[in-house]
């Protein structure tokens, strides 16, 4: 299964830049797709409401994985699972 790692960001977020740099080398070896979403410019205005005060937020296949900090080993373990969030729609 190819996982999608989504980094929720906003312009001017220094921590978002740091986490983006952390994710870039982690995703390709796990064949995970990395996408960036600016919550202030997203088509879904609810993203800014739900996540805007705790950016950066990392989603894996649409489910929240982490916010503010990313543990490399934990993310890699999640990406190594065929279905990291069983039972979630």
SELUMLUM-79992 format. One record per atom (N, C-alpha, C): residue number from 1; residue in three letters; chain; atom name; x, y, z. Coordinates in Angstrom, 1 decimal. Layout:
<sites>
<site NUM,'ALA','A','CA',<X,Y,Z>>;
...
</sites>
This chain:
<sites>
<site 1,'UNK','A','N',<0.8,-1.2,0.0>>;
<site 1,'UNK','A','CA',<0.0,0.0,0.0>>;
<site 1,'UNK','A','C',<0.9,1.2,0.0>>;
<site 2,'UNK','A','N',<0.5,2.2,-0.8>>;
<site 2,'UNK','A','CA',<1.2,3.5,-0.9>>;
<site 2,'UNK','A','C',<0.5,4.4,0.1>>;
<site 3,'UNK','A','N',<1.2,4.9,1.1>>;
<site 3,'UNK','A','CA',<0.7,5.8,2.1>>;
<site 3,'UNK','A','C',<0.8,7.2,1.6>>;
<site 4,'UNK','A','N',<-0.1,8.1,2.1>>;
<site 4,'UNK','A','CA',<0.1,9.5,1.8>>;
<site 4,'UNK','A','C',<0.3,10.2,3.1>>;
<site 5,'UNK','A','N',<1.4,10.9,3.2>>;
<site 5,'UNK','A','CA',<1.8,11.7,4.3>>;
<site 5,'UNK','A','C',<1.5,13.2,4.0>>;
<site 6,'UNK','A','N',<0.6,13.8,4.7>>;
<site 6,'UNK','A','CA',<0.2,15.1,4.5>>;
<site 6,'UNK','A','C',<0.7,16.0,5.6>>;
<site 7,'UNK','A','N',<1.4,17.1,5.2>>;
<site 7,'UNK','A','CA',<1.9,18.0,6.2>>;
<site 7,'UNK','A','C',<1.0,19.3,6.1>>;
<site 8,'UNK','A','N',<0.3,19.5,7.2>>;
<site 8,'UNK','A','CA',<-0.6,20.7,7.2>>;
<site 8,'UNK','A','C',<0.3,21.9,7.7>>;
<site 9,'UNK','A','N',<0.3,23.0,6.9>>;
<site 9,'UNK','A','CA',<1.2,24.1,7.2>>;
<site 9,'UNK','A','C',<0.5,25.4,7.1>>;
<site 10,'UNK','A','N',<1.2,26.5,7.2>>;
<site 10,'UNK','A','CA',<0.8,27.8,6.9>>;
<site 10,'UNK','A','C',<2.0,28.7,6.6>>;
<site 11,'UNK','A','N',<1.8,29.7,5.8>>;
<site 11,'UNK','A','CA',<2.9,30.6,5.5>>;
<site 11,'UNK','A','C',<3.4,31.2,6.7>>;
<site 12,'UNK','A','N',<4.8,31.3,6.8>>;
<site 12,'UNK','A','CA',<5.5,31.9,7.9>>;
<site 12,'UNK','A','C',<5.7,31.0,9.1>>;
<site 13,'UNK','A','N',<5.3,29.7,9.0>>;
<site 13,'UNK','A','CA',<5.5,28.8,10.1>>;
<site 13,'UNK','A','C',<6.8,28.1,10.0>>;
<site 14,'UNK','A','N',<7.7,28.6,10.9>>;
<site 14,'UNK','A','CA',<9.1,28.1,10.9>>;
<site 14,'UNK','A','C',<9.2,26.6,11.3>>;
<site 15,'UNK','A','N',<8.3,26.2,12.2>>;
<site 15,'UNK','A','CA',<8.3,24.8,12.6>>;
<site 15,'UNK','A','C',<7.8,23.9,11.4>>;
<site 16,'UNK','A','N',<6.9,24.4,10.6>>;
<site 16,'UNK','A','CA',<6.4,23.7,9.4>>;
<site 16,'UNK','A','C',<7.6,23.5,8.4>>;
<site 17,'UNK','A','N',<8.4,24.4,8.3>>;
<site 17,'UNK','A','CA',<9.6,24.3,7.4>>;
<site 17,'UNK','A','C',<10.5,23.2,7.9>>;
<site 18,'UNK','A','N',<10.7,23.3,9.2>>;
<site 18,'UNK','A','CA',<11.6,22.3,9.9>>;
<site 18,'UNK','A','C',<11.1,20.8,9.7>>;
<site 19,'UNK','A','N',<9.8,20.7,9.9>>;
<site 19,'UNK','A','CA',<9.2,19.3,9.8>>;
<site 19,'UNK','A','C',<9.2,18.9,8.4>>;
<site 20,'UNK','A','N',<8.9,19.8,7.4>>;
<site 20,'UNK','A','CA',<9.0,19.4,6.0>>;
<site 20,'UNK','A','C',<10.3,18.9,5.7>>;
<site 21,'UNK','A','N',<11.4,19.6,6.1>>;
<site 21,'UNK','A','CA',<12.7,19.1,5.9>>;
<site 21,'UNK','A','C',<13.0,17.7,6.5>>;
<site 22,'UNK','A','N',<12.4,17.5,7.6>>;
<site 22,'UNK','A','CA',<12.5,16.2,8.3>>;
<site 22,'UNK','A','C',<11.8,15.1,7.5>>;
<site 23,'UNK','A','N',<10.7,15.4,6.9>>;
<site 23,'UNK','A','CA',<9.9,14.4,6.2>>;
<site 23,'UNK','A','C',<10.4,14.0,4.8>>;
<site 24,'UNK','A','N',<11.1,15.0,4.2>>;
<site 24,'UNK','A','CA',<11.6,14.7,2.8>>;
<site 24,'UNK','A','C',<12.4,13.5,2.7>>;
<site 25,'UNK','A','N',<13.4,13.2,3.5>>;
<site 25,'UNK','A','CA',<14.1,12.0,3.4>>;
<site 25,'UNK','A','C',<13.4,10.7,3.9>>;
<site 26,'UNK','A','N',<12.4,10.9,4.7>>;
<site 26,'UNK','A','CA',<11.7,9.7,5.3>>;
<site 26,'UNK','A','C',<10.7,9.0,4.4>>;
<site 27,'UNK','A','N',<10.0,9.8,3.5>>;
<site 27,'UNK','A','CA',<8.9,9.3,2.7>>;
<site 27,'UNK','A','C',<9.4,8.4,1.5>>;
<site 28,'UNK','A','N',<10.3,8.8,0.7>>;
<site 28,'UNK','A','CA',<10.6,8.0,-0.5>>;
<site 28,'UNK','A','C',<11.1,6.6,-0.2>>;
<site 29,'UNK','A','N',<11.9,6.3,0.8>>;
<site 29,'UNK','A','CA',<12.3,4.9,1.1>>;
<site 29,'UNK','A','C',<11.1,4.0,1.4>>;
<site 30,'UNK','A','N',<10.1,4.6,2.0>>;
<site 30,'UNK','A','CA',<8.9,3.9,2.4>>;
<site 30,'UNK','A','C',<7.8,3.9,1.3>>;
<site 31,'UNK','A','N',<8.2,4.5,0.2>>;
<site 31,'UNK','A','CA',<7.3,4.7,-1.0>>;
<site 31,'UNK','A','C',<6.0,5.4,-0.6>>;
<site 32,'UNK','A','N',<6.1,6.4,0.3>>;
<site 32,'UNK','A','CA',<5.0,7.2,0.8>>;
<site 32,'UNK','A','C',<5.0,8.5,0.0>>;
<site 33,'UNK','A','N',<3.8,9.0,-0.4>>;
<site 33,'UNK','A','CA',<3.7,10.2,-1.1>>;
<site 33,'UNK','A','C',<3.6,11.4,-0.1>>;
<site 34,'UNK','A','N',<4.4,12.4,-0.2>>;
<site 34,'UNK','A','CA',<4.4,13.6,0.7>>;
<site 34,'UNK','A','C',<3.6,14.7,0.0>>;
<site 35,'UNK','A','N',<2.6,15.2,0.7>>;
<site 35,'UNK','A','CA',<1.9,16.4,0.1>>;
<site 35,'UNK','A','C',<1.9,17.5,1.2>>;
<site 36,'UNK','A','N',<1.9,18.7,0.8>>;
<site 36,'UNK','A','CA',<1.8,19.9,1.7>>;
<site 36,'UNK','A','C',<0.4,20.6,1.5>>;
<site 37,'UNK','A','N',<-0.2,20.9,2.5>>;
<site 37,'UNK','A','CA',<-1.5,21.6,2.5>>;
<site 37,'UNK','A','C',<-1.4,22.9,3.4>>;
<site 38,'UNK','A','N',<-1.5,24.0,2.8>>;
<site 38,'UNK','A','CA',<-1.6,25.3,3.5>>;
<site 38,'UNK','A','C',<-3.0,25.4,4.0>>;
<site 39,'UNK','A','N',<-3.2,25.3,5.3>>;
<site 39,'UNK','A','CA',<-4.6,25.3,5.9>>;
<site 39,'UNK','A','C',<-5.3,26.6,5.6>>;
<site 40,'UNK','A','N',<-4.6,27.7,5.4>>;
<site 40,'UNK','A','CA',<-5.3,29.0,5.1>>;
<site 40,'UNK','A','C',<-5.7,29.1,3.6>>;
<site 41,'UNK','A','N',<-5.1,28.3,2.8>>;
<site 41,'UNK','A','CA',<-5.4,28.3,1.3>>;
<site 41,'UNK','A','C',<-6.1,27.1,0.8>>;
<site 42,'UNK','A','N',<-6.4,26.2,1.7>>;
<site 42,'UNK','A','CA',<-7.0,24.9,1.3>>;
<site 42,'UNK','A','C',<-8.5,25.1,0.9>>;
<site 43,'UNK','A','N',<-9.0,24.2,0.1>>;
<site 43,'UNK','A','CA',<-10.4,24.2,-0.3>>;
<site 43,'UNK','A','C',<-11.3,24.0,0.8>>;
<site 44,'UNK','A','N',<-10.8,23.3,1.8>>;
<site 44,'UNK','A','CA',<-11.7,23.0,3.0>>;
<site 44,'UNK','A','C',<-11.3,24.0,4.1>>;
<site 45,'UNK','A','N',<-12.2,25.0,4.4>>;
<site 45,'UNK','A','CA',<-11.9,26.0,5.4>>;
<site 45,'UNK','A','C',<-11.9,25.4,6.8>>;
<site 46,'UNK','A','N',<-12.4,24.2,7.0>>;
<site 46,'UNK','A','CA',<-12.4,23.6,8.3>>;
<site 46,'UNK','A','C',<-11.0,23.2,8.7>>;
<site 47,'UNK','A','N',<-10.1,23.0,7.8>>;
<site 47,'UNK','A','CA',<-8.7,22.6,8.2>>;
<site 47,'UNK','A','C',<-8.1,23.7,9.1>>;
<site 48,'UNK','A','N',<-8.3,24.9,8.7>>;
<site 48,'UNK','A','CA',<-7.7,26.0,9.5>>;
<site 48,'UNK','A','C',<-8.4,26.1,10.9>>;
<site 49,'UNK','A','N',<-9.7,25.8,10.9>>;
<site 49,'UNK','A','CA',<-10.4,25.9,12.2>>;
<site 49,'UNK','A','C',<-9.9,24.7,13.1>>;
<site 50,'UNK','A','N',<-9.8,23.5,12.5>>;
<site 50,'UNK','A','CA',<-9.4,22.3,13.3>>;
<site 50,'UNK','A','C',<-8.0,22.3,13.7>>;
<site 51,'UNK','A','N',<-7.1,22.6,12.8>>;
<site 51,'UNK','A','CA',<-5.7,22.4,13.0>>;
<site 51,'UNK','A','C',<-4.8,23.7,13.1>>;
<site 52,'UNK','A','N',<-5.4,24.8,12.8>>;
<site 52,'UNK','A','CA',<-4.6,26.0,12.7>>;
<site 52,'UNK','A','C',<-3.8,26.5,13.9>>;
<site 53,'UNK','A','N',<-4.3,26.1,15.1>>;
<site 53,'UNK','A','CA',<-3.6,26.5,16.3>>;
<site 53,'UNK','A','C',<-2.5,25.6,16.7>>;
<site 54,'UNK','A','N',<-2.3,24.5,16.0>>;
<site 54,'UNK','A','CA',<-1.3,23.5,16.4>>;
<site 54,'UNK','A','C',<-0.4,23.0,15.3>>;
<site 55,'UNK','A','N',<-0.2,23.8,14.4>>;
<site 55,'UNK','A','CA',<0.7,23.4,13.2>>;
<site 55,'UNK','A','C',<2.1,23.4,13.6>>;
<site 56,'UNK','A','N',<2.9,22.5,13.0>>;
<site 56,'UNK','A','CA',<2.6,21.6,11.9>>;
<site 56,'UNK','A','C',<1.9,20.4,12.4>>;
<site 57,'UNK','A','N',<1.0,19.9,11.5>>;
<site 57,'UNK','A','CA',<0.3,18.6,11.8>>;
<site 57,'UNK','A','C',<0.6,17.7,10.7>>;
<site 58,'UNK','A','N',<0.9,16.4,11.0>>;
<site 58,'UNK','A','CA',<1.2,15.4,10.0>>;
<site 58,'UNK','A','C',<0.0,14.4,10.1>>;
<site 59,'UNK','A','N',<-0.5,14.1,8.9>>;
<site 59,'UNK','A','CA',<-1.6,13.1,8.7>>;
<site 59,'UNK','A','C',<-1.0,12.0,7.9>>;
<site 60,'UNK','A','N',<-1.4,10.8,8.2>>;
<site 60,'UNK','A','CA',<-1.0,9.6,7.4>>;
<site 60,'UNK','A','C',<-2.3,9.0,6.9>>;
<site 61,'UNK','A','N',<-2.5,9.0,5.6>>;
<site 61,'UNK','A','CA',<-3.7,8.5,5.0>>;
<site 61,'UNK','A','C',<-4.9,9.2,5.6>>;
<site 62,'UNK','A','N',<-4.8,10.5,5.8>>;
<site 62,'UNK','A','CA',<-5.9,11.3,6.3>>;
<site 62,'UNK','A','C',<-6.2,11.3,7.8>>;
<site 63,'UNK','A','N',<-5.4,10.4,8.5>>;
<site 63,'UNK','A','CA',<-5.6,10.4,10.0>>;
<site 63,'UNK','A','C',<-4.4,11.1,10.7>>;
<site 64,'UNK','A','N',<-4.7,11.8,11.7>>;
<site 64,'UNK','A','CA',<-3.7,12.6,12.4>>;
<site 64,'UNK','A','C',<-2.7,11.6,13.0>>;
<site 65,'UNK','A','N',<-1.4,11.9,12.7>>;
<site 65,'UNK','A','CA',<-0.3,11.1,13.2>>;
<site 65,'UNK','A','C',<0.4,11.9,14.3>>;
<site 66,'UNK','A','N',<0.7,13.1,14.1>>;
<site 66,'UNK','A','CA',<1.5,13.9,15.0>>;
<site 66,'UNK','A','C',<1.3,15.4,14.8>>;
<site 67,'UNK','A','N',<1.6,16.2,15.8>>;
<site 67,'UNK','A','CA',<1.6,17.6,15.7>>;
<site 67,'UNK','A','C',<2.8,18.2,16.4>>;
<site 68,'UNK','A','N',<3.2,19.3,16.0>>;
<site 68,'UNK','A','CA',<4.4,20.0,16.5>>;
<site 68,'UNK','A','C',<5.7,19.3,16.2>>;
<site 69,'UNK','A','N',<5.8,18.1,16.7>>;
<site 69,'UNK','A','CA',<7.0,17.3,16.5>>;
<site 69,'UNK','A','C',<6.7,16.0,15.9>>;
<site 70,'UNK','A','N',<7.7,15.4,15.1>>;
<site 70,'UNK','A','CA',<7.6,14.1,14.5>>;
<site 70,'UNK','A','C',<8.7,13.2,15.0>>;
<site 71,'UNK','A','N',<8.3,12.1,15.5>>;
<site 71,'UNK','A','CA',<9.3,11.1,15.8>>;
<site 71,'UNK','A','C',<9.6,10.2,14.6>>;
<site 72,'UNK','A','N',<10.8,10.3,14.1>>;
<site 72,'UNK','A','CA',<11.1,9.6,12.9>>;
<site 72,'UNK','A','C',<10.8,8.1,13.0>>;
<site 73,'UNK','A','N',<11.2,7.4,14.0>>;
<site 73,'UNK','A','CA',<11.0,6.0,14.2>>;
<site 73,'UNK','A','C',<9.5,5.6,14.2>>;
<site 74,'UNK','A','N',<8.8,6.5,14.9>>;
<site 74,'UNK','A','CA',<7.3,6.2,15.0>>;
<site 74,'UNK','A','C',<6.7,6.4,13.6>>;
<site 75,'UNK','A','N',<7.1,7.4,12.9>>;
<site 75,'UNK','A','CA',<6.5,7.6,11.6>>;
<site 75,'UNK','A','C',<6.9,6.4,10.6>>;
<site 76,'UNK','A','N',<8.1,6.0,10.7>>;
<site 76,'UNK','A','CA',<8.6,4.9,9.8>>;
<site 76,'UNK','A','C',<7.9,3.6,10.2>>;
<site 77,'UNK','A','N',<7.6,3.4,11.4>>;
<site 77,'UNK','A','CA',<6.9,2.2,11.8>>;
<site 77,'UNK','A','C',<5.4,2.3,11.3>>;
<site 78,'UNK','A','N',<4.8,3.4,11.4>>;
<site 78,'UNK','A','CA',<3.5,3.6,10.8>>;
<site 78,'UNK','A','C',<3.5,3.4,9.3>>;
<site 79,'UNK','A','N',<4.4,3.9,8.6>>;
<site 79,'UNK','A','CA',<4.5,3.8,7.2>>;
<site 79,'UNK','A','C',<4.8,2.3,6.8>>;
<site 80,'UNK','A','N',<5.4,1.6,7.7>>;
<site 80,'UNK','A','CA',<5.7,0.2,7.4>>;
<site 80,'UNK','A','C',<4.5,-0.8,7.5>>;
<site 81,'UNK','A','N',<3.5,-0.3,8.1>>;
<site 81,'UNK','A','CA',<2.3,-1.1,8.3>>;
<site 81,'UNK','A','C',<1.4,-1.0,7.1>>;
<site 82,'UNK','A','N',<0.8,-2.1,6.6>>;
<site 82,'UNK','A','CA',<-0.1,-2.1,5.5>>;
<site 82,'UNK','A','C',<-1.4,-1.2,5.7>>;
<site 83,'UNK','A','N',<-1.9,-1.3,6.9>>;
<site 83,'UNK','A','CA',<-3.1,-0.5,7.3>>;
<site 83,'UNK','A','C',<-2.8,0.1,8.6>>;
<site 84,'UNK','A','N',<-2.2,1.3,8.7>>;
<site 84,'UNK','A','CA',<-1.8,1.9,10.0>>;
<site 84,'UNK','A','C',<-2.9,2.2,10.9>>;
<site 85,'UNK','A','N',<-4.1,2.4,10.4>>;
<site 85,'UNK','A','CA',<-5.2,2.8,11.3>>;
<site 85,'UNK','A','C',<-6.4,1.9,11.0>>;
<site 86,'UNK','A','N',<-6.3,0.6,11.3>>;
<site 86,'UNK','A','CA',<-7.4,-0.3,11.0>>;
<site 86,'UNK','A','C',<-8.7,0.1,11.6>>;
<site 87,'UNK','A','N',<-9.8,0.0,10.8>>;
<site 87,'UNK','A','CA',<-11.1,0.3,11.2>>;
<site 87,'UNK','A','C',<-11.4,1.8,11.0>>;
<site 88,'UNK','A','N',<-10.5,2.6,10.6>>;
<site 88,'UNK','A','CA',<-10.8,4.0,10.3>>;
<site 88,'UNK','A','C',<-11.2,4.2,8.9>>;
<site 89,'UNK','A','N',<-12.2,5.0,8.7>>;
<site 89,'UNK','A','CA',<-12.6,5.3,7.3>>;
<site 89,'UNK','A','C',<-11.9,6.4,6.7>>;
</sites>
